[in-house]
Each structure stands twice: as C-alpha cells, then as structure tokens.
C-alpha cells in the first residue's frame, strides 16, 4: 500500500481543497494520509488542546473526508501508530457515474 502525504508536518492537516484535488486525480486504490494525531480529540471544541484555527482546520478535513466517504468516493481507515497517535487514511474508490472529475469544484457543497 502506497500512502501519500503532502504535509511537511505529519500532524498538520492538509486543506479541504487539497483533499478534493487529490481525490479528483487519484486512481482507485490510491491512499492519502489526511491527518495524523487523534482526530476526535483534536477536532473537539471542548477537548482539543491545539490552537483554535488549527482545531477548525482539523474538524473541516475530518468532515470533508466523511463527506467523500458518504458519496462513495472513498473508504476511510485509521491506523494506530502509538498512544493517541493515529494515521487517518482515505482510499480512493472508482468514481460513481455522474460525479465530475474536478472534485475541488464541489468544495462549495457542504461537508457532512
């Protein structure tokens, strides 16, 4: 399994635009690590210990990945690396008929 990560800091999330751009060009089976950390904790407005702007970005990328999975564009997986350290992976699926190739154009569509 080849995992792609465009982020120089493995704990910094990629942007929602980058995720959609990757998904639009990914071949079925391609894998992207879209976040590393503890997504549920880091995205929580109550429990997160990261700066608010980063917390909102983490929540956004998690919601966008869930949105892609809900549209059957991808599978989501997580791999445990250690205590409170997970790799969140998105695996591209074959595009359903009628889904445009330029998925970045769908960013105006509300995520889950």
DSSP file (Angstrom, degrees, kcal/mol; ACC not computed):
  #  RESIDUE AA STRUCTURE BP1 BP2  ACC     N-H-->O    O-->H-N    N-H-->O    O-->H-N    TCO  KAPPA ALPHA  PHI   PSI    X-CA   Y-CA   Z-CA
    1    1 A X              0   0    0      0, 0.0     2,-0.6     0, 0.0    29,-0.1   0.000 360.0 360.0 360.0 124.9    0.0    0.0    0.0
    2    2 A X        -     0   0    0      2,-0.0    29,-0.8    30,-0.0     2,-0.5  -0.850 360.0-161.8 -96.2 125.0    1.4    3.4   -1.0
    3    3 A X  E     -a   31   0A   0     -2,-0.6     2,-0.4    27,-0.1    29,-0.2  -0.929   3.0-155.9-110.1 126.1    0.5    6.2    1.3
    4    4 A X  E     +a   32   0A   0     27,-2.4    29,-2.5    -2,-0.5     2,-0.4  -0.818  13.1 177.9 -98.8 137.8    0.8    9.8    0.0
    5    5 A X        -     0   0    0     -2,-0.4    29,-0.1    27,-0.2     5,-0.0  -0.938  12.9-178.3-140.6 118.1    1.3   12.7    2.4
    6    6 A X        +     0   0    0     -2,-0.4     2,-0.4    27,-0.3    -1,-0.1   0.540  56.6 100.6 -89.8  -7.5    1.8   16.2    1.1
    7    7 A X        -     0   0    0      1,-0.2     7,-0.1     5,-0.1    28,-0.0  -0.661  60.0-155.4 -86.2 127.2    2.1   17.7    4.5
    8    8 A X  S    S+     0   0    0     -2,-0.4     2,-0.6     1,-0.2    -1,-0.2   0.812  92.3  53.7 -67.8 -28.0    5.7   18.5    5.7
    9    9 A X  S >  S-     0   0    0      1,-0.1     3,-2.1     3,-0.1    -1,-0.2  -0.933  80.5-151.2-106.1 112.3    4.4   18.3    9.3
   10   10 A X  T 3  S+     0   0    0     -2,-0.6    26,-0.3     1,-0.3    -1,-0.1   0.699  96.2  51.6 -61.0 -17.6    2.6   14.9    9.8
   11   11 A X  T 3  S+     0   0    0     24,-0.1     2,-0.5     2,-0.1    -1,-0.3   0.549  90.8  89.3 -94.1  -7.1    0.4   16.4   12.4
   12   12 A X  S <  S-     0   0    0     -3,-2.1    -3,-0.1    23,-0.1    -5,-0.1  -0.766  80.2-126.3 -88.3 130.4   -0.7   19.4   10.3
   13   13 A X        -     0   0    0     -2,-0.5    22,-0.2    41,-0.1     2,-0.1  -0.393  15.7-119.9 -74.2 151.9   -3.8   18.6    8.2
   14   14 A X        -     0   0    0     20,-1.1    47,-0.1     1,-0.1     2,-0.1  -0.417  43.3 -94.2 -74.4 166.8   -3.9   19.1    4.5
   15   15 A X     >  -     0   0    0     -2,-0.1     4,-2.2     1,-0.1     5,-0.1  -0.391  24.5-115.5 -80.8 162.6   -6.6   21.6    3.4
   16   16 A X  H  > S+     0   0    0      2,-0.2     4,-2.4     1,-0.2     5,-0.2   0.885 119.1  53.6 -62.0 -38.0  -10.0   20.6    2.2
   17   17 A X  H  > S+     0   0    0      1,-0.2     4,-2.8     2,-0.2    -1,-0.2   0.921 107.8  49.7 -62.6 -44.4   -9.1   21.9   -1.2
   18   18 A X  H  > S+     0   0    0      2,-0.2     4,-2.8     1,-0.2    -1,-0.2   0.896 110.0  51.4 -62.2 -40.0   -6.0   19.7   -1.3
   19   19 A X  H  X S+     0   0    0     -4,-2.2     4,-2.7     2,-0.2    -2,-0.2   0.938 113.1  44.4 -62.3 -46.5   -8.1   16.6   -0.3
   20   20 A X  H  X S+     0   0    0     -4,-2.4     4,-2.3     2,-0.2    83,-0.3   0.893 113.2  51.2 -65.7 -39.2  -10.6   17.2   -3.0
   21   21 A X  H  X S+     0   0    0     -4,-2.8     4,-1.2     2,-0.2    -2,-0.2   0.932 112.4  46.4 -62.8 -45.2   -7.9   17.9   -5.6
   22   22 A X  H >X S+     0   0    0     -4,-2.8     4,-1.6     1,-0.2     3,-0.7   0.935 112.4  50.0 -61.8 -46.1   -6.1   14.7   -4.6
   23   23 A X  H 3< S+     0   0    0     -4,-2.7    -1,-0.2     1,-0.2    -2,-0.2   0.862 107.2  55.6 -62.8 -35.4   -9.4   12.7   -4.7
   24   24 A X  H 3< S+     0   0    0     -4,-2.3    -1,-0.2     1,-0.2    -2,-0.2   0.779 118.6  32.4 -67.6 -26.4  -10.2   14.2   -8.2
   25   25 A X  H << S+     0   0    0     -4,-1.2    -2,-0.2    -3,-0.7    -1,-0.2   0.500  94.6 111.2-107.9  -6.0   -6.9   12.9   -9.6
   26   26 A X     <  -     0   0    0     -4,-1.6     2,-0.2    -5,-0.1     3,-0.1  -0.405  62.2-132.2 -73.5 143.3   -6.4    9.7   -7.6
   27   27 A X    >   -     0   0    0      1,-0.1     3,-2.6    -2,-0.1    65,-0.3  -0.617  44.8 -79.5 -84.6 152.8   -6.7    6.3   -9.2
   28   28 A X  T 3  S+     0   0    0      1,-0.3    65,-0.2    -2,-0.2    -1,-0.1  -0.304 122.0  25.6 -53.3 130.9   -8.8    3.7   -7.4
   29   29 A X  T 3  S+     0   0    0     63,-2.9    -1,-0.3     1,-0.4    64,-0.1   0.204  85.5 136.2  97.1 -15.1   -6.8    2.3   -4.6
   30   30 A X    <   -     0   0    0     -3,-2.6    62,-2.5    61,-0.1     2,-0.4  -0.390  42.4-148.5 -64.3 145.7   -4.6    5.3   -4.1
   31   31 A X  E     -aB   3  91A   0    -29,-0.8   -27,-2.4    60,-0.2     2,-0.4  -0.948  15.2-173.3-124.1 137.5   -4.1    6.2   -0.4
   32   32 A X  E     -aB   4  90A   0     58,-2.2    58,-2.5    -2,-0.4     2,-0.9  -0.998  22.4-139.6-129.6 131.3   -3.6    9.6    1.3
   33   33 A X  E     + B   0  89A   0    -29,-2.5   -27,-0.3    -2,-0.4    56,-0.2  -0.816  26.2 176.5 -84.4 108.2   -2.8   10.2    4.9
   34   34 A X  E     +     0   0A   0     54,-2.0   -20,-1.1    -2,-0.9     2,-0.3   0.620  62.5   8.4 -94.1 -13.0   -5.1   13.3    5.5
   35   35 A X  E     - B   0  88A   0     53,-1.1    53,-3.2   -22,-0.2     2,-0.4  -0.961  54.9-161.4-161.4 148.6   -4.4   13.7    9.2
   36   36 A X  E     + B   0  87A   0    -26,-0.3     2,-0.3    -2,-0.3    51,-0.2  -0.992  60.8  49.2-133.7 128.9   -2.1   12.3   11.9
   37   37 A X  E    S- B   0  86A   0     49,-2.4    49,-2.8    -2,-0.4     2,-0.4  -0.978 107.3 -43.2 149.9-137.8   -2.9   12.7   15.6
   38   38 A X     >  -     0   0    0     -2,-0.3     4,-3.3    47,-0.2     3,-0.4  -0.821  54.7-169.6-129.6  89.4   -6.2   11.9   17.4
   39   39 A X  H  > S+     0   0    0     -2,-0.4     4,-2.3     1,-0.2     5,-0.2   0.855  80.7  49.4 -54.8 -48.4   -8.8   13.3   15.2
   40   40 A X  H  > S+     0   0    0      1,-0.2     4,-0.6     2,-0.2    -1,-0.2   0.906 119.1  39.3 -61.2 -41.6  -11.8   13.1   17.5
   41   41 A X  H >4 S+     0   0    0     -3,-0.4     3,-0.7     2,-0.2    -2,-0.2   0.927 116.6  49.1 -72.4 -46.2   -9.9   14.8   20.3
   42   42 A X  H 3< S+     0   0    0     -4,-3.3     8,-0.2     1,-0.2    17,-0.2   0.791 113.4  47.2 -67.4 -28.1   -8.1   17.4   18.2
   43   43 A X  H 3< S+     0   0    0     -4,-2.3     2,-0.3    -5,-0.3    -1,-0.2   0.589  87.1 108.7 -88.3 -11.2  -11.3   18.4   16.4
   44   44 A X    <X  -     0   0    0     -3,-0.7     4,-1.8    -4,-0.6    12,-0.0  -0.489  60.8-150.4 -72.8 128.1  -13.4   18.8   19.6
   45   45 A X  T  4 S+     0   0    0     -2,-0.3    -1,-0.2     1,-0.2    -4,-0.0   0.735  99.1  38.8 -67.1 -19.8  -14.2   22.3   20.6
   46   46 A X  T  4 S+     0   0    0      1,-0.0    -1,-0.2    -5,-0.0    -5,-0.1   0.843 125.5  30.5 -95.8 -40.5  -14.3   21.2   24.2
   47   47 A X  T  4 S+     0   0    0     -7,-0.2    -2,-0.2    -6,-0.1    -6,-0.1   0.655  86.8 113.2 -98.8 -18.4  -11.4   18.7   24.5
   48   48 A X     <  -     0   0    0     -4,-1.8    -6,-0.1     1,-0.1     4,-0.1  -0.229  41.6-169.2 -63.1 143.7   -8.9   20.0   21.9
   49   49 A X        +     0   0    0      2,-0.1     2,-0.2     6,-0.0    -1,-0.1   0.214  59.1  95.5-112.3  10.2   -5.5   21.3   23.2
   50   50 A X  S    S-     0   0    0     -8,-0.2     5,-0.1     1,-0.1    -2,-0.0  -0.630  90.9 -76.5 -99.7 161.4   -4.4   22.7   19.8
   51   51 A X     >  -     0   0    0     -2,-0.2     4,-2.7     1,-0.1     3,-0.3  -0.188  44.8-115.1 -55.9 148.2   -4.9   26.4   18.7
   52   52 A X  H  > S+     0   0    0      1,-0.2     4,-2.5     2,-0.2     5,-0.2   0.864 113.3  52.5 -56.7 -43.0   -8.4   27.2   17.6
   53   53 A X  H  > S+     0   0    0      1,-0.2     4,-1.8     2,-0.2    -1,-0.2   0.914 113.2  44.5 -62.1 -41.7   -7.6   27.9   13.9
   54   54 A X  H  > S+     0   0    0     -3,-0.3     4,-2.6     2,-0.2    -2,-0.2   0.892 110.5  55.2 -68.5 -39.2   -5.8   24.5   13.7
   55   55 A X  H  X S+     0   0    0     -4,-2.7     4,-2.5     1,-0.2    -2,-0.2   0.913 108.2  48.6 -59.2 -43.5   -8.7   22.8   15.5
   56   56 A X  H  X S+     0   0    0     -4,-2.5     4,-2.4     2,-0.2    -1,-0.2   0.889 111.2  50.1 -65.1 -38.5  -11.2   24.2   13.0
   57   57 A X  H  X S+     0   0    0     -4,-1.8     4,-2.4     2,-0.2    -2,-0.2   0.905 110.8  49.5 -65.3 -41.1   -9.0   23.0   10.1
   58   58 A X  H  X S+     0   0    0     -4,-2.6     4,-2.2     2,-0.2    -2,-0.2   0.927 112.0  47.8 -63.1 -45.6   -8.8   19.6   11.6
   59   59 A X  H  X S+     0   0    0     -4,-2.5     4,-2.4     1,-0.2    -2,-0.2   0.905 111.8  51.7 -61.7 -41.3  -12.5   19.4   12.0
   60   60 A X  H  X S+     0   0    0     -4,-2.4     4,-2.5     2,-0.2    -2,-0.2   0.916 110.2  46.1 -63.2 -44.8  -13.0   20.6    8.5
   61   61 A X  H  X S+     0   0    0     -4,-2.4     4,-2.2     2,-0.2    -1,-0.2   0.877 112.7  51.4 -68.9 -35.7  -10.7   18.0    6.9
   62   62 A X  H  X S+     0   0    0     -4,-2.2     4,-2.0    -5,-0.2    -2,-0.2   0.920 112.5  45.9 -64.0 -42.8  -12.4   15.2    9.0
   63   63 A X  H  X S+     0   0    0     -4,-2.4     4,-2.3     2,-0.2    49,-0.8   0.890 111.8  51.5 -65.8 -39.5  -15.8   16.4    7.9
   64   64 A X  H  X S+     0   0    0     -4,-2.5     4,-2.2     2,-0.2    -2,-0.2   0.891 109.5  49.7 -66.5 -38.6  -14.7   16.6    4.2
   65   65 A X  H  X S+     0   0    0     -4,-2.2     4,-2.1     2,-0.2    -1,-0.2   0.916 111.6  48.7 -64.7 -42.2  -13.2   13.0    4.4
   66   66 A X  H  X S+     0   0    0     -4,-2.0     4,-2.4     1,-0.2    -2,-0.2   0.882 109.2  54.1 -63.2 -38.2  -16.5   11.8    5.9
   67   67 A X  H  X S+     0   0    0     -4,-2.3     4,-1.5     2,-0.2    -2,-0.2   0.921 108.0  49.1 -60.3 -45.9  -18.4   13.6    3.1
   68   68 A X  H  <>S+     0   0    0     -4,-2.2     5,-2.7     1,-0.2     6,-0.7   0.893 112.1  48.3 -62.8 -40.0  -16.3   11.9    0.4
   69   69 A X  H ><5S+     0   0    0     -4,-2.1     3,-1.7     4,-0.2    -1,-0.2   0.893 107.7  54.9 -67.1 -38.9  -17.0    8.5    2.0
   70   70 A X  H 3<5S+     0   0    0     -4,-2.4    -1,-0.2     1,-0.3    -2,-0.2   0.805 107.1  51.1 -64.5 -29.0  -20.7    9.2    2.3
   71   71 A X  T 3<5S-     0   0    0     -4,-1.5    -1,-0.3    -5,-0.2    25,-0.2   0.332 117.5-115.8 -87.6   7.4  -20.7    9.9   -1.5
   72   72 A X  T < 5S+     0   0    0     -3,-1.7    -3,-0.2     2,-0.2    -2,-0.1   0.786  83.7 121.6  61.0  29.9  -18.9    6.5   -2.1
   73   73 A X  S   <S+     0   0    0     -5,-2.7    20,-2.5     1,-0.2     2,-0.3   0.646  76.7   4.8 -89.9 -18.0  -15.9    8.4   -3.4
   74   74 A X  E     -C   92   0A   0     -6,-0.7     2,-0.4    18,-0.2    18,-0.2  -0.984  62.3-123.2-158.7 162.0  -13.5    6.9   -0.9
   75   75 A X  E     -C   91   0A   0     16,-2.3    16,-2.9    -2,-0.3     2,-0.4  -0.879  27.7-142.4-106.3 147.2  -13.0    4.5    2.0
   76   76 A X  E     +C   90   0A   0     -2,-0.4     2,-0.3    14,-0.2    14,-0.2  -0.930  24.3 168.2-113.3 137.4  -11.8    5.8    5.4
   77   77 A X  E     -C   89   0A   0     12,-2.6    12,-3.0    -2,-0.4     2,-0.4  -0.941  18.6-152.6-137.2 159.3   -9.3    3.9    7.6
   78   78 A X  E     -C   88   0A   0     -2,-0.3     2,-0.4    10,-0.2    10,-0.2  -0.997   4.6-158.8-134.2 145.7   -7.3    4.7   10.6
   79   79 A X  E     -C   87   0A   0      8,-2.6     8,-2.9    -2,-0.4     2,-0.5  -0.981  18.9-130.0-122.7 130.4   -4.0    3.1   11.7
   80   80 A X  E     +C   86   0A   0     -2,-0.4     6,-0.2     6,-0.2     3,-0.1  -0.683  27.3 172.8 -81.9 124.6   -2.8    3.2   15.3
   81   81 A X  E     -     0   0A   0      4,-3.1     2,-0.3    -2,-0.5     5,-0.2   0.688  64.1 -49.6 -99.7 -26.1    0.8    4.3   15.5
   82   82 A X  E >  S-C   85   0A   0      3,-1.6     3,-2.0     0, 0.0    -1,-0.4  -0.957  94.0 -20.7 174.3-172.3    1.0    4.6   19.3
   83   83 A X  T 3  S-     0   0    0      1,-0.3     3,-0.1    -2,-0.3    -3,-0.0  -0.368 131.7 -11.0 -59.3 125.6   -0.9    6.2   22.2
   84   84 A X  T 3  S+     0   0    0     -2,-0.1     2,-0.4     1,-0.1    -1,-0.3   0.757 113.3 112.6  55.3  28.1   -3.1    9.0   21.0
   85   85 A X  E <   + C   0  82A   0     -3,-2.0    -4,-3.1   -47,-0.0    -3,-1.6  -0.923  37.4 160.5-135.8 107.2   -1.3    8.8   17.6
   86   86 A X  E     -BC  37  80A   0    -49,-2.8   -49,-2.4    -2,-0.4     2,-0.6  -0.935  34.4-136.2-126.4 147.8   -3.3    7.6   14.6
   87   87 A X  E     -BC  36  79A   0     -8,-2.9    -8,-2.6    -2,-0.3     2,-0.6  -0.928  20.0-150.7 -99.4 125.3   -2.9    7.9   10.8
   88   88 A X  E     -BC  35  78A   0    -53,-3.2   -54,-2.0    -2,-0.6   -53,-1.1  -0.881  19.3-168.3-100.5 118.4   -6.2    8.8    9.2
   89   89 A X  E     -BC  33  77A   0    -12,-3.0   -12,-2.6    -2,-0.6     2,-0.4  -0.844  16.6-161.1-114.8 141.6   -6.2    7.4    5.6
   90   90 A X  E     -BC  32  76A   0    -58,-2.5   -58,-2.2    -2,-0.4     2,-0.5  -0.986  10.0-159.5-118.4 131.7   -8.5    8.0    2.7
   91   91 A X  E     -BC  31  75A   0    -16,-2.9   -16,-2.3    -2,-0.4   -60,-0.2  -0.952  19.9-124.5-115.2 122.4   -8.5    5.4   -0.1
   92   92 A X  E     - C   0  74A   0    -62,-2.5   -63,-2.9    -2,-0.5   -18,-0.2  -0.386  25.3-160.9 -67.2 137.8   -9.9    6.5   -3.5
   93   93 A X        -     0   0    0    -20,-2.5     2,-0.2   -65,-0.2   -63,-0.1  -0.643  37.5 -78.2-106.0 170.0  -12.7    4.4   -5.0
   94   94 A X        -     0   0    0     -2,-0.2     2,-0.2     1,-0.1    -1,-0.1  -0.514  59.6-105.7 -64.6 136.8  -13.8    4.2   -8.5
   95   95 A X        -     0   0    0     -2,-0.2   -22,-0.1     1,-0.1    -1,-0.1  -0.456  31.0-121.6 -69.5 132.4  -15.9    7.3   -9.2
   96   96 A X    >   -     0   0    0    -25,-0.2     3,-1.6    -2,-0.2    -1,-0.1  -0.366  43.2 -85.1 -64.9 153.9  -19.6    6.7   -9.4
   97   97 A X  T 3  S+     0   0    0      1,-0.2    -1,-0.1    -2,-0.0     3,-0.1  -0.340 115.0  28.5 -60.7 140.2  -21.2    7.7  -12.7
   98   98 A X  T 3  S+     0   0    0      1,-0.3     2,-0.6    -3,-0.1    -1,-0.2   0.394  85.1 123.7  90.7  -2.8  -22.2   11.3  -12.9
   99   99 A X    <   -     0   0    0     -3,-1.6    -1,-0.3     1,-0.0     4,-0.1  -0.817  63.9-121.7 -91.9 124.6  -19.5   12.6  -10.4
  100  100 A X        -     0   0    0     -2,-0.6     6,-0.1     1,-0.1     3,-0.1  -0.258   8.9-130.0 -64.5 150.9  -17.4   15.3  -12.1
  101  101 A X  S    S+     0   0    0      1,-0.2     2,-2.0     2,-0.1     3,-0.2   0.874  98.3  72.3 -67.2 -37.5  -13.6   14.7  -12.3
  102  102 A X    >   +     0   0    0      1,-0.2     3,-1.5     2,-0.1     4,-0.3  -0.530  58.1 167.2 -82.2  77.8  -12.9   18.2  -10.8
  103  103 A X  G >   +     0   0    0     -2,-2.0     3,-1.9   -83,-0.3    -1,-0.2   0.747  66.9  72.8 -66.4 -22.9  -13.9   17.4   -7.2
  104  104 A X  G >  S+     0   0    0    -84,-0.3     3,-1.5     1,-0.3    -1,-0.3   0.803  87.9  64.4 -61.1 -26.4  -12.3   20.6   -6.0
  105  105 A X  G X  S+     0   0    0     -3,-1.5     3,-0.6     1,-0.3    -1,-0.3   0.677  92.3  64.2 -69.1 -15.5  -15.2   22.4   -7.6
  106  106 A X  G X   +     0   0    0     -3,-1.9     3,-2.4    -4,-0.3    -1,-0.3   0.422  69.5 101.4 -86.7   1.8  -17.5   20.6   -5.1
  107  107 A X  G <  S+     0   0    0     -3,-1.5    -1,-0.2     1,-0.3     4,-0.1   0.782  72.5  63.8 -59.4 -25.8  -16.0   22.4   -2.2
  108  108 A X  G <  S+     0   0    0     -3,-0.6     2,-0.3    -4,-0.1    -1,-0.3   0.678  83.4  95.3 -72.0 -14.2  -18.9   24.8   -2.1
  109  109 A X  S <  S-     0   0    0     -3,-2.4     2,-0.1     1,-0.1    -3,-0.0  -0.619  91.5-107.1 -75.1 133.6  -21.0   21.8   -1.3
  110  110 A X        -     0   0    0     -2,-0.3    -1,-0.1     1,-0.1    -2,-0.1  -0.382  31.7-130.1 -66.7 133.5  -21.4   21.5    2.5
  111  111 A X              0   0    0     -4,-0.1   -47,-0.2    -2,-0.1    -1,-0.1  -0.347 360.0 360.0 -76.6 164.0  -19.5   18.6    4.1
  112  112 A X              0   0    0    -49,-0.8    -1,-0.1    -2,-0.1   -48,-0.1   0.482 360.0 360.0 -51.7 360.0  -21.1   16.2    6.5
